């Protein structure tokens, strides 16, 4: 439903309020209720929210050639591949949901921030489920930016990037890896034993691990690691590990800790 009052009336009322006019006089001058003036001041002055649904009509980088924040998109793509999915809403509006552990408060704030950067004017919202935060933002054009979406679980279907997506990841492999490792990865301490001079000694060392049941997503992870010259190995059926000291240090620099 559209707004009853035209934008020029709202602008005039807010200007009058800024000039010091009392709400009752402002309402009488513009032919609205006092509570309407108060609501406009609360929403558009104090909170700075956009009026109406302009935030849902952001131009699409694929359809309209709009500018795309590539580093933010690369990271969001990593989050999507790890713990995200699309759902279709009413009127062909798509909802992008990214799940993350509730313990990582800063990471959850980052997810919302990069969503806003990819969709200018977007208004992400969150909801809590046991131990988890789900960050969601709606847009008709998510399906354009995430064409690898499809029915079923990711590990049960082909996951392949479009050439334009590959080019973005090649330009910004660090943010892409950050999204992957912060969603489906971890940095942990590992240990091994070696016999030195007849004595068994224990050695502790850090390593990064990325785990996913999709062979295609594991392949995208190792491809991105190759782009930044980080040595890796398959340490399990569904796991990629980075254990060499130089590789761990490089990934620490690119990815940073979960927070």
N, C-alpha and C positions, 0 to 999 in steps of 0.2 A: 504494500500500500504506500502511495506517495505521501509526502508531507503536505499538510493542509496549508501551512503558511509558506508563501514564496520566500526565497532566500533573501531578497532585498529587505523584507520586513524583519527577518531575524538579524540581519546585519545592522539595520537601523536601531533596533532595540538594544543590541549589544553595545553599539556606539553610545547610545544615550546612557546606558548603565555605566560605561567607562567614564562618561562626563559627570557622573555623580547623581543622576536622576534617581529618585526613589522608585522602588518596584511598583507601587500602586499607581503612581503617575505614568510610569513607563507603560504599564499594562493598559491604562485608559487611552493613552495616545495611540497605541498600536492595535487596539481592539482585541486584546487577548487577556486571558486570566492571569492573575498575579503569580499563580503557581507555575504557569508556562514560562514567564520571565525568569523565575528562579531556576527552573529546570534548564533553560538555555544557558544561564550563567554558569550553572554547575557543570554541565556537560561540555560546553564549547569554550568557556573561559578558563575555569579552574582545571578541568581535566584535559583540555585540548583535543577532544575527540573530533573526528570528522563527522560532518552532518550527513545523514541519510546513509546510502549504501555505496558511496563512491569508492570505499576501500575494497569492494568486491569486483570492481571493473577495471583493475589494473591491466595495462596493455601487456600482451604476451610477447616474449622475446622470439618465439617460434612463429606465431601467426602474424604478428604486427611488426616484427623487427625492433621491438623495444630493447633498451639496454639491459644487459644481464650482469649482475655482480658475480663474476666467474669464481673467485675464491669461495664466496659464500655458497654458491651452487655446488661446487665440487665437494665441500664439506657436507652439505645437506644430502647430496647423493650418497656419500658414504654412510651417513646415518640411516638413510632410507634402505640401503642394501642390507645393513646390519639388523636394525630393529624398527623398520617403518613399513607402512602399507597405505594404500589408497582405498577409500570407500566412496561409492557414488551416492550423492544425496539427491534432493529434489531439484528439478529444473536443470539437470545436467551439471550441477555443482559438485566438484570432487573435494573430498576431505583428506588432507595429508595428516596422518597420525605417526608420531615417533614416540616410542616407548624407551624409558631409561630409568635406571635405579634411582629411587628417591634420595639416596644418600648423597648423590653428586649434585648438589644444589647449583654450583656454578655451571656445570655442564648443561643442566636443564635450562638455565638462563641463556646460555649460548645457543641452544637449539631454537628457542623463541626468537633470539636476535637474528640468526641467519635466515630464519623463515621470513622475517620482516624485510631483510635485505634482498632476498630473492623475489618476494612479492611486495613491492613498495606499497605502503599503506595497509598491509595485512595486519590483522588483529588476532594473533595466536591466543588460544586459551588452553588452560590445563585442567586436568582432572586427576584425582588420586585413586589408584587401586592399591590393594595391599602391597607395600614395598616398592611401588612403581609410580612414576609420573608420566602421563600421556599428554604430549603437547600437540595441539591440532590447529590447523588453519585451513580455511576453505577458499577455493578458487576454481573457476571453470577450466583454467588452463594448466592445472597440475598434470593432467593426462598428456598435455603437449610436452611438458618438461620432463616427465617420467614415462616415456613411451614403452619402457620395459615392463610396465604393469600388466598383469594378466590374471586370469582366474587361477585359484589354487595356491599352494605354498611355493615359495621361491625355489626350494630345492627339488620340487617336482616338475619344474618347467625350465625352459631355456631362459637364461639371463644374459643378454648381450647389449652392449652400448651402441648407440647410433654413432656414425663417424664424427658428428659435431660434439657429442659427449666425450668421445675419446680425445678429441683435440683439447677440450677444456681440462680434462684430467692430466694430459701431457704438459699443459702449461701450469697446472696447479696440483701436482701430486701430493704435496704436503697436506693441504686441507682435506683432500680425499682420504688419505691414510688416517688423518685425525678422526674423521667421521667413522671410518671402519673400526679402528682400534678402540675408540671410546665407546662404541656400541657393542661390538662382539669380541672385544679383545681385552687383554689385561697385561700388566707388568708385574711379574712375580720373581721371587728369589728361588733359584734352583741350586742343587748341590750335586757333587760327584766325589768319588774317592779315588785316590791314586797311591800307589806304593812308591815311596821315595826312600832310597837307602834302606830298604827292608822294612820301612815303617809305613803303615797305612795312614794317609792324611786326607782330611776332608777339605774340599774347596767349594766355597759358596760364590755364586755369580748371579746377576740379574738377567732376565730375558723377557722379551715381549712375545705374546702368543695371540693369534687370531683364530677363532673357531667358528666354523659355519658348515652346515650340512650341504650347501650348494657347491658343487664342484666349479660351476661358473663363477660364483662370487669369490671362492678361494683363488681362482685364476686371475681375477681382476686385482685382488690384493697382491699377489706375487708379481704381477705385471707392474703395478705401481711401485712396489719395492725395488724392482729392477730399474725403474726410471730414476730413482734417487740413490742407486748404487748401494743398497742395503742388502747384504747377503742373508739368505733365508734357507730353511729346509722344511720339508714336510715331516713333522714329528708324530703324526698320527693320521688316521683316515680323514678326519675333519679338522685338522689343526696345522697351522703354519707357525713356525717359531723363528725368532731372531735372537741368537744367543752369543754371537761373536761380540767382543767388547766394542769394537769400532761401530758395528751395526747398531748395537743397543744405544750407544751415545748419539748416533745420527738420528735414530728414531725418537730418542728423548728430546732432541732439539726440534724435530718436526712436529711431533705429536703432543708432547708434554703430558703431565700426570692427569689422571682423572680427579676431578674436584667437585 
